[in-house]
Amino acid sequence: MITIQAGYALVIDDEPANRDFLERLLQTASFKVSGAATGAEGLRIAKTFPSLALALVDQELPDASGLGDHRKIACGIS
């Protein structure tokens, strides 16, 4: 079993209903959550966090590939 200590979480999804659901779900698990509708917005927000415990990124964003954004977020690059 994987255990993640609550901290900062980022949800990047262009569907508002999906993003809202995931944000609320993570908040109930004591995460400090921010959401973004595009990859560019998500990367900008990720840079403001002191550390990021979890990032949930949609695979098909209007401006980016979810997999590409995961790599950028993990490496701390824009």
Backbone as a ProteinNet text record, in pm:
[ID]
protein_1_A
[PRIMARY]
MITIQAGYALVIDDEPANRDFLERLLQTASFKVSGAATGAEGLRIAKTFPSLALALVDQELPDASGLGDHRKIACGIS
[TERTIARY]
83.2	0	88.2	50.1	123.1	56	134.7	82.6	149	68	118.8	76.1	172.5	137.8	77.2	-30.2	-95.6	2.1	-9.1	74.3	7.5	85.9	32.3	1.1	-116.2	-158.1	-204.6	-184.6	-223.4	-308.8	-421.7	-509.9	-515.3	-473.1	-479.2	-575.2	-688.8	-791.2	-875	-900	-976.6	-1127.4	-1171.3	-1313.7	-1343.1	-1417.4	-1441.4	-1502	-1593.9	-1657.9	-1556	-1469.9	-1366.6	-1268.9	-1224.6	-1128.6	-1187.3	-1311.5	-1377	-1391.4	-1433.4	-1449	-1316.3	-1209.5	-1079.1	-1024	-1044.8	-1000.3	-1069.9	-1201.5	-1276	-1235.5	-1214.3	-1172.3	-1037.8	-943.5	-811.5	-816.4	-904.1	-919.1	-970	-1056.6	-1105.4	-993.7	-889.2	-772.8	-665.3	-703.1	-615.9	-506.2	-521.1	-426.6	-463	-362.6	-382.5	-381.2	-496.9	-514.4	-533.2	-469	-494.2	-528.8	-609.9	-650	-616.8	-601.4	-571.3	-643.2	-678.4	-749.6	-658	-534.4	-439.6	-304.8	-223.6	-90.3	-5.2	-13	66.1	27.9	-100.5	-147.3	-100.9	-108.7	-65.7	81.7	165.1	308.4	338.2	266.4	284.6	249.4	137.3	95	193.4	240.2	332.8	458.8	503.9	624.5	604.4	480.1	453.3	451.5	443.3	439.4	580	595.4	726.8	766.5	669.4	691.2	556.8	560.8	439.2	433.8	329.9	316	248.4	158.9	78.3	34.9	41.1	-10.6	-96	-220.3	-310.6	-330.2	-285.9	-286.5	-362.7	-461	-537.7	-443.3	-463.7	-379.1	-401.6	-521	-551.6	-593.6	-496.5	-521	-521.4	-587.4	-593.7	-458.2	-363.3	-234.8	-113.9	-135.2	-20.7	-60.5	41.1	23.2	37.5	-54.1	-46.3	83.6	132.1	257.2	374.3	376.4	482.9	482.2	363.7	353.9	398.6	366.8	413.9	566.4	630.8	777.9	829	767	809.5	789	675.9	647.3	748.2	774.1	867.6	1009.5	1048.5	1183.9	1192.9	1078.2	1080.4	1118.2	1084.6	1117.7	991.9	1007.1	890.5	891.9
-117.3	0	124.3	223.9	349.8	451.3	518.4	622.7	754.3	855.1	988.1	1081.7	1149.9	1247.4	1369.1	1418.4	1535.5	1651.4	1728.1	1845.5	1926.1	1970.3	2045.8	1951.4	1971	1890.2	1982.5	1938.4	2014.7	1927.3	1981.7	1911.4	1993.7	1933.1	2001.1	1923.4	1984.6	1921.5	2030.8	2019.3	2122.5	2106.1	1997.1	1976.6	2025.9	2135.9	2193.5	2095.7	2011.7	1917.6	1817.1	1765.8	1671.2	1738.6	1858.3	1931.4	1961.7	2008	2040.6	1917.1	1806	1681.7	1639.2	1638.8	1595	1690.5	1820.6	1918	1893.1	1874.2	1851	1719.3	1616.8	1486.7	1497.9	1567.1	1582.7	1672.5	1770.8	1856.5	1776.9	1679.4	1596.6	1509.5	1487.4	1411.6	1505.3	1629.6	1729.6	1786.3	1774.5	1838.3	1984.5	2067.6	2206	2200.7	2222.9	2192.9	2319.5	2320.1	2421.4	2349.1	2414.2	2355.6	2446.7	2386.7	2460.9	2395.7	2478.3	2428.5	2398.7	2449.1	2426.9	2384.5	2327.3	2287.1	2405.8	2515	2634	2691.1	2697.8	2748	2655.8	2525.6	2429.4	2440.8	2457.4	2472.7	2601.5	2708.3	2835.2	2819.4	2751.7	2729.7	2638.8	2533.7	2438.8	2508.7	2610.7	2682.9	2762.7	2789.6	2868.2	2783.1	2651.6	2562.8	2541	2539.1	2506.9	2362.4	2273.1	2134.3	2079.5	1980.4	1924.2	1775.6	1735	1595.2	1512.9	1577.4	1503	1592.9	1541.8	1613.3	1517.1	1555.5	1478.8	1559.9	1503.6	1577.8	1499.9	1566.6	1508.9	1478.4	1367.8	1328.8	1414.7	1469.9	1547.9	1689	1778.2	1917.7	1999.5	2114.6	2193.9	2246.7	2263.7	2322.6	2233.6	2111.9	2029.3	1883.4	1799.6	1658.2	1639.1	1566.6	1542	1476.3	1382.9	1314.4	1411.8	1498.7	1599	1692.5	1733.1	1821.6	1751.6	1623	1549	1555.6	1535.8	1540.4	1678.1	1782	1918.8	1951.2	1910.5	1937	1862.7	1736.4	1656.1	1712.4	1766.4	1820.1	1967.5	2031.4	2171.7	2266.4	2229.3	2315.9	2369.2	2474.4	2531.8	2494.8
0	0	0	-78.8	-87.1	3.9	86.2	173.2	136	108.3	76.1	187.6	247.8	349.9	282.4	339.2	283.6	278.3	174.9	152.5	42.7	-52.3	-164.9	-280.5	-340.2	-454.9	-566	-688.9	-806.7	-896.5	-940.2	-1033.6	-1161.8	-1273	-1402.3	-1491	-1520.7	-1604.3	-1667.6	-1796.6	-1867.3	-1851.3	-1791.2	-1763.3	-1621.8	-1608.3	-1475.4	-1374.4	-1417.1	-1323.8	-1270	-1356.6	-1312.6	-1217.1	-1254.2	-1172.6	-1034.7	-1031.3	-905	-817	-875.7	-798.3	-736.2	-815.8	-765.7	-660.1	-679.9	-580.4	-446.4	-449.1	-325.3	-259.9	-340.2	-287.6	-215.9	-276.3	-214.8	-91.4	-92.3	25.4	145.1	120.5	231	288.5	210.2	256.9	312.1	341.3	404.6	315.1	183.5	92.3	75	52.2	10.6	-141.6	-204.4	-346.1	-428.9	-545.2	-646.6	-775	-856.4	-982.9	-1098.6	-1215.7	-1337.5	-1455.1	-1554.2	-1670.9	-1789.2	-1784.8	-1894.6	-1838.7	-1925.5	-1884.6	-1843.1	-1918.6	-1887.4	-1751.2	-1724.4	-1595.9	-1482.5	-1504.3	-1403.7	-1371.8	-1473.6	-1451.4	-1374.8	-1406.4	-1336.2	-1188.4	-1160.9	-1022	-948.9	-1015.3	-952.4	-902.7	-973.7	-934.2	-805.7	-767.3	-647	-520.7	-535	-419.2	-365	-230.9	-173.8	-205.1	-209	-249.4	-295.6	-378.6	-434.8	-402.2	-328.4	-289.4	-397.7	-475.5	-570.5	-684.8	-806.6	-923.5	-1004.3	-1027.9	-1113.6	-1240.7	-1354.2	-1479.9	-1585.6	-1646.5	-1756	-1872.3	-1939	-2051.6	-2175.5	-2192.5	-2312.5	-2272.6	-2269.4	-2236.9	-2366.2	-2366.5	-2489.4	-2535.8	-2444	-2482.4	-2455.2	-2407.1	-2369.7	-2355.4	-2349.7	-2320.6	-2170.6	-2109.8	-1966.4	-1925.7	-2005.1	-1973.2	-1978.6	-2077.5	-2086.6	-1967.4	-1922.4	-1807	-1679.3	-1666	-1547.8	-1539.6	-1653.2	-1654.2	-1616.9	-1672	-1642	-1494.7	-1438.6	-1297.7	-1210.4	-1242.1	-1162.2	-1166.6	-1280.1	-1295.1	-1255.2	-1234	-1195.2	-1306.9	-1432.2	-1545.7	-1611.1	-1687.8	-1756.6	-1903.9
[MASK]
++++++++++++++++++++++++++++++++++++++++++++++++++++++++++++++++++++++++++++++

